[in-house]
Amino acid sequence: MAIKTLTIIHAFLVLSLAAFAAFTFFGGPGFVNEFSMENDIFIYIVPIVAMVGYFASKYLYSRELTAINASEDLKTKLALYQKANILKFALLEGPAFLAFLQFMSNGYTLYFTIGTTLLLYLAMQSPTKAKAISELSLKDTEQKEL
């Protein structure tokens, strides 16, 4: 049940971000031909926040997984696994939203590219039963319970 719930959360996050990307693409200024980097601090902020979000999601996710004690019961392991995944999703979705917001405000292609890249990476992080079994190193009895 925890994997199903996590899959629904993941799907909602990906679809909402994709809908927001479509809104910014069709409702924003579109791609602009000329962009002045003068007086635009976000030309530095958006890529830095995206990189920090990506690397922090990988680091904190692996740290959260290693903190899960193998002797815990399955329910506790799954709750901690769900928490680790939601943290990873949030660290990817936040910078993507920032990138799409900036694209909507000025139409600079780099922002849309960064947001789309993070969206695609987030979509690839879909939780599965096999992935949970592998990452949690579940015993045979726990695998059958799952």
C-alpha positions in Angstrom: 0.0 0.0 0.0 2.9 2.4 0.8 4.3 1.9 -2.7 0.9 2.6 -4.3 0.5 5.8 -2.2 4.0 6.9 -3.2 3.3 6.2 -6.8 0.2 8.3 -6.7 2.1 11.2 -5.0 4.8 10.9 -7.6 2.4 10.9 -10.5 0.5 14.0 -9.1 3.8 15.9 -8.6 5.0 15.1 -12.2 1.6 15.9 -13.8 1.2 19.1 -11.9 4.7 20.2 -12.8 4.1 19.2 -16.5 0.8 21.2 -16.5 2.6 24.2 -15.0 5.3 23.8 -17.7 2.7 23.8 -20.4 1.0 26.8 -18.9 4.2 28.8 -18.8 5.1 27.7 -22.4 1.7 28.6 -23.9 0.7 31.4 -21.5 4.0 33.1 -21.1 5.9 35.3 -23.5 7.2 32.4 -25.5 10.9 32.1 -26.4 12.5 35.4 -26.8 15.1 36.0 -29.5 17.1 38.5 -27.5 17.8 38.3 -23.8 19.8 40.8 -21.8 21.7 39.2 -18.9 22.2 42.7 -17.4 20.3 43.2 -14.2 19.0 39.6 -14.2 20.3 37.9 -11.1 18.3 34.8 -11.9 20.7 33.9 -14.7 22.9 32.7 -11.8 20.3 31.7 -9.3 18.2 29.3 -11.4 21.1 27.1 -12.5 22.7 27.1 -9.0 19.4 26.2 -7.3 18.8 23.5 -9.9 22.3 22.0 -9.4 21.9 22.2 -5.6 18.5 20.6 -5.8 19.7 17.8 -8.0 22.8 16.9 -5.9 21.0 17.5 -2.6 18.2 15.1 -3.7 20.7 12.4 -4.5 22.8 12.9 -1.4 19.9 13.2 1.1 18.0 10.3 -0.5 21.0 8.0 -0.1 21.6 9.2 3.4 18.0 8.6 4.4 18.1 5.1 2.9 21.3 4.2 4.8 19.7 5.4 8.0 16.9 2.8 7.7 17.7 0.1 10.1 17.5 -3.4 8.7 16.0 -4.7 11.9 13.0 -2.4 11.8 9.6 -3.8 10.9 8.4 -3.5 7.3 5.8 -0.8 8.1 8.6 1.4 9.6 10.9 0.8 6.7 8.2 1.7 4.2 7.3 4.9 6.1 11.0 6.0 6.1 11.3 5.0 2.4 8.3 7.1 1.6 9.7 10.0 3.5 13.1 9.7 1.7 11.3 9.7 -1.7 9.1 12.6 -0.9 12.2 14.6 0.1 13.9 13.7 -3.2 10.8 14.7 -5.2 10.5 18.0 -3.4 14.2 18.9 -3.9 13.7 18.3 -7.7 10.3 20.0 -8.0 11.1 23.2 -6.3 14.0 24.3 -8.6 11.9 23.2 -11.6 9.0 25.5 -10.5 11.5 28.3 -10.0 12.9 27.8 -13.5 9.4 27.7 -15.1 8.4 30.9 -13.2 11.4 32.7 -14.5 10.8 31.5 -18.0 7.2 32.8 -17.7 8.5 36.2 -16.6 11.0 36.8 -19.4 11.0 33.9 -21.9 14.7 33.0 -21.7 15.1 29.5 -23.1 17.7 28.4 -20.5 15.1 28.6 -17.8 12.7 26.4 -19.7 15.4 23.9 -20.5 16.5 23.6 -16.9 12.9 23.2 -15.8 12.2 20.6 -18.4 15.4 18.7 -17.6 14.4 18.5 -13.9 10.9 17.5 -14.8 12.1 14.6 -16.9 14.5 13.5 -14.2 11.7 13.7 -11.7 9.5 11.6 -14.0 12.3 8.9 -14.2 12.3 8.6 -10.4 9.1 6.7 -10.3 8.8 4.4 -7.3 8.3 0.7 -8.0 8.0 -2.4 -5.9 11.2 -3.8 -7.4 13.1 -0.6 -6.7 11.8 -0.6 -3.1 12.9 -4.2 -2.6 16.3 -3.5 -4.0 16.9 -0.2 -2.1 15.6 -1.5 1.2 17.3 -4.9 0.9 14.1 -6.6 2.0 14.1 -10.2 3.3 12.0 -12.8 1.5 9.3 -12.7 4.1 9.2 -8.9 3.8 9.1 -9.1 0.0 6.0 -11.3 0.3 4.3 -8.9 2.7 5.0 -6.0 0.4 
